[in-house]
Amino acid sequence: MNLIEHLTVVEETRSDINKKHDLVDVIFLVISAIMAGAEGWQDIQLYGESKEGWLRQYRPFKNGIPKRHTIARILKSVVAESLLEALLNWV
């Protein structure tokens, strides 16, 4: 299984009404940005905006790249144990 397949099992606490951005899209964006040297929410947003074409080769990003505050809010909704398990199973 590849990284994206592993990320599909990550749990979150957002209600359905607050799910404009797909969780797997956002986690994939964050991991990619950090691996490229991003050091904060703004860096992650800027990375996403500059690499949107590349990111869309792997994920749809139907509503575009989320803003930095949205990225932070989405990550706060992630059940940490499920993300850790997904990443450990990937490597």
C-alpha positions as a printed Julia matrix, in Angstrom:
91×3 Matrix{Float64}:
   0.0    0.0     0.0
   1.14   3.51   -0.71
   1.04   6.49    1.66
  -2.31   7.79    0.42
  -3.97   4.4     0.92
  -2.67   4.29    4.49
  -3.96   7.81    5.19
  -7.54   6.81    4.36
  -7.85   5.13    7.78
  -7.02   8.3     9.73
  -9.91   9.37   11.95
 -11.08  12.91   12.62
 -13.6   14.72   14.8
 -14.94  17.28   12.28
 -18.69  17.24   11.7
 -19.86  16.57    8.15
 -20.9   20.2     7.68
 -17.28  21.29    8.27
 -15.69  18.98    5.7
 -15.05  21.32    2.77
 -11.5   19.98    2.39
 -10.79  16.26    2.27
  -8.74  15.01    5.23
  -6.41  12.86    3.11
  -5.76  15.83    0.79
  -4.76  18.0     3.75
  -2.56  15.39    5.42
  -0.85  14.66    2.09
  -0.27  18.4     1.63
   1.18  18.76    5.14
   3.51  15.77    4.81
   4.72  16.89    1.37
   5.29  20.46    2.54
   7.19  19.41    5.67
   9.39  17.07    3.63
  10.14  20.05    1.38
  11.18  22.19    4.36
   7.98  23.97    5.42
   8.16  25.18    9.01
   4.69  26.5     9.74
   1.1   26.85    8.59
   1.88  29.71    6.2
   4.77  27.76    4.65
   2.44  24.79    4.14
  -0.18  26.98    2.46
   2.42  28.63    0.21
   3.89  25.26   -0.7
   0.43  23.99   -1.61
  -0.32  27.01   -3.77
   3.01  26.78   -5.59
   2.85  22.98   -6.08
  -0.89  22.61   -6.65
  -0.42  21.05  -10.08
   1.94  18.42   -8.71
  -0.31  17.72   -5.7
  -3.31  17.23   -8.01
  -1.48  14.41   -9.76
  -2.09  12.4    -6.58
  -5.18  13.93   -4.94
  -8.14  15.92   -6.3
  -8.07  18.97   -3.97
 -11.66  19.67   -5.16
 -11.88  22.9    -3.18
  -8.33  24.04   -3.83
  -5.56  24.48   -1.31
  -6.87  25.34    2.15
  -5.75  28.52    3.9
  -3.28  28.23    6.79
  -5.93  28.62    9.51
  -8.02  25.89    7.9
  -5.03  23.55    7.71
  -4.37  24.08   11.43
  -8.03  23.56   12.33
  -8.26  20.35   10.29
  -5.1   18.91   11.84
  -6.44  19.67   15.32
  -9.42  17.43   14.47
  -7.23  14.42   13.65
  -7.25  11.52   16.09
  -3.49  11.39   16.72
  -3.35   7.67   17.42
  -4.95   6.85   14.06
  -2.48   9.07   12.19
   0.44   7.5    14.03
  -0.83   4.01   13.23
  -1.28   4.9     9.54
   2.25   6.29    9.28
   3.81   3.36   11.15
   2.01   0.89    8.89
   3.26   2.81    5.84
   6.95   2.57    6.8
